[in-house]
Amino acid sequence: MSIDPAEYAGLREIADRLPGIGQAMGIPIHLPVDPRTGTGIVPDEPGYTSRTEFAFGNTVTVGPWPLDTGVLRAYT
């Protein structure tokens, strides 16, 4: 499944804010997801200069851990 970046502007905006917010709160790793669309973003470390977009059902790496996002459920 491909993800159209135009559809996820809101999620991108949140992800853009999270590095500063998360670091200020002492949260080293975060995984913004949108259950309405069944998608998410993994900010790449260090510095969160890039990100990997995914659809629920993909396996992604979050920090040192692989995560099977097939266990995440979208709103129906």
N, C-alpha and C positions, 0 to 999 in steps of 0.2 A: 504494500500500500504506500503510495506517495502522499506527502503532506504539502498542501498548497500554503505557502507562507502568508499569503494575503488573508487567509481565513483565521489566522492565529495571532493577529496583531495584539490583541489583549493579553494573551499568554506571554508573548514576547516582551510586552511592556512590563509585566510583573517580573519576568525573569531578569530583565535589565535592572530592576530596582533591588532584587534580592541579594546580590553579592554584597552591597554596602550594608543593607539591613541585616542580613545574616551574619556578616562579620562583626558588626556592632553588637549583636546579641550573643556572639560566641557560638554561632551555628556554622560549623566548618563545611558541611555538605547539605545540599538541599535538592529536591526533585519536584519542580512545579509540574502539576498535572491538571488537565482540564477534563473532568468526567463527562462534560456535555458533548465533547467532540471525540473523546477516547484517544487523546494525544497528550504528549508531555515534552519537556525539554530537560536535558542533562547539561548543565553548564560545565565546560571543561576546565580542569584545574591545571596549573595555578593561574590565578588572576582572572578567571572567567572571561577570557578574551574571545572565546568562541563557544559554540554550543552544538549539541547533537539533538535533533528532533526525532521523536519516535511515535509510533502508533501503539496502542495497547495490543499486546500479543507478541511484541518484539522482546528480545532479551537485550538489556542495556547494562553498561557498567556504571555504577554510581560509587565514586571513590574506589576502594579496592574490591567492591562486591558486585558480582553479576546479579541482576534482578530480572526475573521472568515477569514481564508486565502483563502476561496473560491472566494473572490472578487479579488484576485491577479491573473494575467493572465500570462501564460507561452508563450514564443515565439513560433510561429507556422511556 
